């Protein structure tokens, strides 16, 4: 995938993420009333650690801890969401810089550069 294509794909994903995020707290426009809210949190986490040669080296989070972590995520969702969206904005900037470099090379190859 070219850097420009990677930027465009990420830009679409970011727009989708921002639109999804904007649904939280947004009033319903149909029957039932209410506002958009997080209805569930699911995930998996894996720890990489090998105690000794031949021992298990990937350890999935225990189910009980998953439940507690999901509750913690729901409590702190607003902060985590803002951090995640900011992280995506930073990634977008990095991808844009790579796409710009690629575009400059293409322009130079075509004899259209500086």
C-alpha positions in Angstrom: 0.0 0.0 0.0 1.3 3.4 -0.9 1.8 6.0 1.8 -0.9 8.1 0.2 -3.3 5.2 0.1 -2.5 4.4 3.7 -3.2 8.0 4.7 -6.6 7.9 2.8 -7.6 4.6 4.4 -6.7 5.9 7.9 -8.5 9.2 7.3 -11.7 7.2 6.5 -11.2 5.1 9.7 -10.7 8.3 11.7 -13.8 9.9 10.3 -15.8 6.8 11.2 -14.4 6.8 14.7 -15.2 10.4 15.2 -18.8 9.9 13.9 -19.2 6.8 16.2 -17.9 8.8 19.1 -20.3 11.7 18.4 -23.2 9.3 18.9 -22.4 9.1 22.7 -24.7 11.7 24.4 -26.5 12.5 21.2 -30.3 12.7 21.6 -32.4 10.0 19.8 -34.4 11.3 16.8 -37.0 8.6 16.9 -39.3 7.0 19.4 -38.2 6.1 22.9 -36.3 9.2 23.7 -32.9 9.1 25.5 -29.4 9.7 24.3 -26.7 7.5 22.8 -24.7 5.6 25.4 -22.1 2.8 25.7 -24.1 -0.4 25.9 -21.2 -2.8 26.2 -17.5 -3.2 26.4 -15.7 -6.3 25.2 -12.0 -6.9 24.7 -9.2 -9.3 25.3 -5.8 -8.7 26.6 -2.8 -11.0 26.5 0.3 -10.8 28.6 3.5 -12.1 27.0 5.7 -13.7 29.7 7.7 -17.0 29.6 8.8 -18.0 33.1 11.2 -20.7 31.8 12.0 -22.6 28.5 9.0 -24.6 27.5 6.6 -22.7 29.7 3.5 -21.0 28.4 4.4 -17.6 27.0 1.0 -16.0 26.2 -1.5 -15.6 29.0 -5.1 -14.3 28.3 -6.7 -12.1 30.9 -8.8 -14.1 33.3 -12.6 -13.8 32.8 -13.2 -12.2 36.3 -10.6 -9.6 35.5 -12.2 -8.9 32.1 -15.4 -8.1 33.9 -13.7 -5.7 36.4 -11.7 -4.1 33.6 -14.8 -3.6 31.5 -16.4 -1.8 34.4 -13.3 0.4 34.9 -13.3 1.2 31.2 -17.0 2.2 31.3 -16.3 4.5 34.3 -13.4 6.2 32.5 -14.7 5.9 29.0 -14.8 9.7 28.3 -11.2 10.2 29.2 -10.0 7.0 27.4 -12.0 7.9 24.3 -10.5 11.4 24.2 -7.0 9.9 24.5 -7.7 7.4 21.8 -9.0 10.0 19.4 -6.0 12.2 20.1 -3.7 9.2 19.4 -5.5 8.7 16.1 -5.0 12.4 15.2 -1.3 12.0 15.9 -1.1 8.9 13.7 -2.9 10.8 11.0 -0.3 13.6 11.1 2.5 11.0 10.9 0.8 9.3 7.9 0.2 12.7 6.2 4.0 13.5 6.5 4.8 10.1 4.8 2.2 10.7 2.1 3.6 14.2 1.5 7.2 12.8 1.1 5.8 10.2 -1.3 4.0 12.9 -3.3 7.1 15.0 -3.5 9.0 12.0 -4.9 6.3 11.3 -7.5 6.3 15.0 -8.5 10.1 14.9 -8.9 10.0 11.7 -11.0 7.4 13.3 -13.2 9.6 16.4 -13.6 7.1 18.6 -11.8 9.1 19.1 -8.6 11.0 22.1 -7.4 
